[in-house]
Amino acid sequence: MTDERTAGAGLPPAAATFIQSRDNAFLKDLRRLAHDSGAYRRQGRIWLEGDHLCRAALERGVRPAIGVYAESYGAEALEQWAGFAGRNIVLADPLWADVSGLESPARMGFVVQAPEACGLDVRAPTVVLDRLQDAGNVGSILRSASAFGFRQIAALKGTAALWSPKVLRAGMGAHFALQLAEGLAIEDIDALEIPLLATSSHGGDLLHRARLPWPCGWIMGHEGQGVSEALQQRARHLIRIAQPGGEESLNVGAAAAICLHASAALADGSDAAPTLA
């Protein structure tokens, strides 16, 4: 049988291209996008697997270049999504299993163009990521940032790739609500015209007593080393979270959620606390 053919598995004629060969060039590129955290930078494309991520992208005005579906997804389900993409491809089920990064494959996804690199919005409420390496932590922080009114992520060099598959899955669609800048140097943060707050395990003002500024930038540090000394020096205040239970430190994703939530009342106009001088 040929490598590609029109339709397949009961799909309407000409609705999609059917791929069943592991040697197909598109399939090889798709595997890289799905499993290689840096492939999106080389290809200029991003792989969104699953209807939740795809729907989040559509709701934010992102239009996919290619829709990709497992053969067993079915014609009726495909018809619900096919109109959004410029091109639609169906993969034989064994090939989908090679591509999917999920324990329970979602059987559909979009390939979208990677966003163009953008500069920092110097006045936007921002979360600065200082060399965070765990993709789950990074995605979780993006999700909290979006939920609590922050509009921008400034990721320094050494931080997990923001558009990598694992970060995308952990972010649960938050990427499309945020302006993302990555690969930044510490000096790039100097452009921000908002007060910076650096988290600390051992020093600074207790969060629940601090008078937080808004808008502001929260700096979240490396999982093991914390916020670098250079960034601490750029921060207007050091902030620590009370831990009466006696643990030495919190997971950075949990710490970020607590800190960003503390700023949320100010983000929505609440009179929760006066601004720090």
C-alpha positions in Angstrom: 0.0 0.0 0.0 1.1 3.6 -0.5 2.6 5.8 2.2 -0.2 8.3 2.0 -3.7 8.1 0.6 -6.8 10.3 0.6 -9.3 9.5 3.3 -9.3 6.2 5.2 -11.0 4.4 8.1 -14.4 5.6 6.8 -13.5 9.2 6.5 -15.3 11.4 4.0 -13.4 11.4 0.6 -10.7 14.1 0.5 -11.2 15.0 4.1 -7.7 14.1 5.2 -4.5 12.5 4.2 -3.9 9.1 5.6 -0.4 8.1 6.7 0.6 4.6 7.6 4.4 4.5 7.1 6.9 5.1 9.9 9.3 6.5 7.2 6.9 9.4 6.3 8.8 12.7 6.6 5.9 14.6 8.3 5.6 11.8 10.9 9.3 12.0 11.7 9.0 15.8 12.3 5.9 15.3 14.4 7.7 12.7 16.6 10.4 15.3 17.2 7.9 18.0 18.1 6.2 15.6 20.5 9.3 14.3 22.3 12.1 16.8 21.8 11.9 19.8 24.1 13.8 22.0 21.6 12.4 20.8 18.4 9.9 23.7 18.2 12.8 26.2 18.0 14.3 24.3 15.0 11.0 23.7 13.2 9.2 26.9 14.0 6.1 24.8 14.9 4.5 23.6 18.1 2.6 20.4 18.8 -0.6 20.6 20.8 -1.9 17.2 21.8 -5.4 16.7 23.1 -8.7 18.6 22.8 -8.2 20.7 25.9 -5.0 22.4 24.6 -6.4 22.7 21.1 -9.6 24.3 22.3 -7.6 26.7 24.5 -5.6 27.7 21.4 -8.7 28.3 19.3 -10.3 30.4 22.0 -7.3 32.7 22.0 -7.5 33.1 18.2 -4.7 30.6 17.3 -5.4 28.8 14.0 -3.7 25.5 13.4 -1.7 24.8 10.3 -2.4 21.1 10.5 -4.9 18.9 12.4 -3.7 15.4 13.2 -5.9 12.5 14.2 -5.6 8.9 15.1 -7.3 6.5 12.6 -9.7 5.3 15.4 -10.8 8.9 16.2 -13.6 8.5 13.7 -15.1 10.5 10.9 -17.8 12.2 13.0 -15.3 13.4 15.6 -12.8 14.6 12.9 -15.5 16.7 11.3 -15.9 18.7 14.5 -12.3 19.8 14.2 -11.2 19.6 10.6 -12.6 23.0 9.6 -10.1 24.8 11.8 -7.0 23.6 10.1 -5.6 24.3 6.7 -4.7 20.7 6.3 -5.8 17.5 8.1 -3.8 14.2 8.5 -4.9 10.9 9.9 -2.3 8.5 11.3 -2.7 4.8 11.5 -3.2 3.9 15.1 0.2 2.2 15.6 1.8 5.4 14.4 -0.2 7.5 16.8 1.1 5.5 19.7 4.6 6.4 18.6 3.8 10.1 18.6 1.7 10.5 21.7 3.3 11.7 24.9 0.3 10.9 27.0 -0.4 7.8 29.1 -3.9 7.8 27.7 -3.5 9.2 24.2 -6.0 11.8 23.2 -6.1 10.8 19.5 -6.1 14.3 18.1 -3.9 17.4 18.1 -2.9 20.5 16.2 0.4 21.7 14.7 0.6 25.4 15.0 3.1 28.0 14.1 5.5 29.0 16.9 4.9 32.6 18.0 7.5 35.2 16.9 10.0 36.2 19.6 8.7 39.4 21.4 10.3 41.9 23.6 9.2 42.6 27.2 6.2 44.7 28.0 8.0 46.8 30.6 4.9 47.6 32.6 3.0 44.3 32.5 2.5 42.3 35.7 5.3 39.7 35.2 6.6 36.4 36.5 10.4 36.1 36.1 11.7 32.5 35.9 15.3 32.2 37.1 16.7 28.9 35.6 13.7 26.7 36.6 14.5 23.3 35.1 11.5 21.1 35.9 8.9 21.3 33.1 6.1 20.5 35.4 7.0 23.4 37.7 7.3 25.8 34.8 3.9 24.8 33.3 2.3 25.0 36.7 3.6 28.5 37.3 2.3 29.6 33.9 -1.1 28.3 34.8 -1.1 30.2 38.2 0.2 33.4 36.5 -2.7 33.3 34.0 -5.2 32.6 36.8 -4.1 35.4 39.1 -3.9 38.3 36.7 -0.2 38.2 35.5 0.2 38.8 31.8 3.8 38.1 31.1 6.5 35.4 31.7 10.1 36.4 31.5 12.2 33.2 31.4 16.0 33.5 31.8 18.5 31.3 30.0 18.6 27.9 31.7 14.8 27.7 32.2 13.0 24.8 30.7 11.8 25.5 27.1 8.4 27.3 27.5 6.8 25.7 24.4 8.1 22.2 25.0 5.5 19.4 25.1 5.8 18.8 28.9 5.5 22.5 29.8 2.5 22.8 27.4 0.8 19.9 29.1 1.4 21.3 32.6 0.3 24.7 31.5 -3.1 23.4 30.5 -3.7 26.2 27.9 -2.3 29.1 30.0 0.4 29.8 27.3 -2.2 31.3 25.1 -3.3 33.9 27.7 0.3 35.1 28.3 3.1 37.0 26.6 6.1 34.7 26.8 9.7 35.8 26.5 12.5 33.2 26.9 16.2 32.9 26.7 16.7 36.2 28.5 19.8 37.5 30.2 19.7 38.9 33.7 20.4 42.4 32.2 17.2 42.1 30.2 15.2 42.2 33.4 16.5 45.7 34.0 14.1 47.0 31.4 11.1 46.2 33.6 9.5 49.3 35.1 7.7 47.5 37.8 8.9 46.7 41.3 10.4 43.2 41.6 9.7 40.8 44.5 12.1 37.9 45.0 11.1 34.8 46.9 13.4 33.7 49.7 13.3 30.7 52.0 15.1 32.4 54.9 14.9 36.2 54.7 12.7 39.1 53.9 9.2 40.1 54.8 6.6 37.5 55.6 4.2 37.3 52.7 1.0 37.5 54.9 2.3 40.7 56.5 3.8 42.3 53.4 2.1 45.3 51.6 2.5 44.1 48.1 2.8 46.6 45.1 0.7 46.3 42.0 1.6 45.8 39.2 4.7 43.9 40.2 7.1 41.2 39.0 7.6 38.0 41.1 10.9 36.3 40.7 10.8 32.5 41.1 14.2 30.8 41.5 16.0 27.6 40.5 14.6 24.5 42.3 17.8 23.9 44.2 19.6 27.2 44.3 16.7 29.6 44.6 16.9 33.2 43.2 20.3 34.2 42.1 22.2 36.8 44.0 22.2 39.1 41.0 18.4 39.1 40.8 18.0 39.4 44.5 20.0 42.6 44.3 17.5 43.9 41.6 14.5 43.1 43.8 12.8 45.9 45.8 11.8 43.4 48.4 12.6 39.8 49.5 9.5 37.9 50.5 9.2 34.6 52.4 6.3 32.4 53.1 5.5 31.4 56.7 5.9 27.7 57.2 4.8 26.9 60.8 5.0 23.2 60.0 8.8 23.4 59.9 9.7 22.4 56.3 12.9 23.9 55.0 11.3 25.1 51.8 8.4 24.8 49.4 8.3 23.4 45.9 8.7 26.4 43.6 5.4 25.7 41.8 3.5 25.7 45.1 5.4 28.8 46.3 4.5 30.6 43.1 0.8 29.8 43.4 0.8 31.2 47.0 2.7 34.4 46.1 0.7 35.1 42.9 -2.6 34.5 44.7 -1.5 37.1 47.3 -1.3 39.6 44.5 -4.6 38.6 42.9 -6.7 40.8 45.2 -4.7 43.8 44.0 -5.0 42.7 40.4 -8.8 42.8 40.5 -8.9 46.1 42.2 -9.4 45.0 45.7 -8.3 47.2 48.6 -6.5 44.3 50.3 -3.3 46.0 51.2 -1.5 49.4 50.6 1.4 49.5 48.3 5.0 49.1 49.5 7.1 52.2 49.1 
